[in-house]
Amino acid sequence: MEALDPASLALWIGALAAASAVAGFAAGLLGVGGGIITVPVMFQMFTCMGLPPSLAMQMAVGTSLMTIIPTGFMSARSHSKRGAVDWKLIRSWG
């Protein structure tokens, strides 16, 4: 896989930003996960960059799953600051 020129990189960043906005809107409106939009976009992006489809799908799903970790952590932290987390219940689940 070769490096992208600045124009192509700007195009991909724009496409990912647009896909993220649509994913956020769909998640808020319909209650679906953002991966329903972002995974197919990333798959297309990776295949256009020259990755084989089997690897492109793994990369797209893996990238989507990796966003869950910081998002979930920050969400739990924000809810905890507001007193909306029952830590006793969480410990009992552990």
MOUR-V612889 format. One record per helix or strand. SS is the DSSP state (H for helix, E for strand). FROM is the first residue (numbers start at 0). LEN is the number of residues. Records with the same first field share a line. If there is no record, write none. Layout:
SS->FROM-LEN  FROM-LEN
This chain:
H->5-25  34-14  52-29  86-7
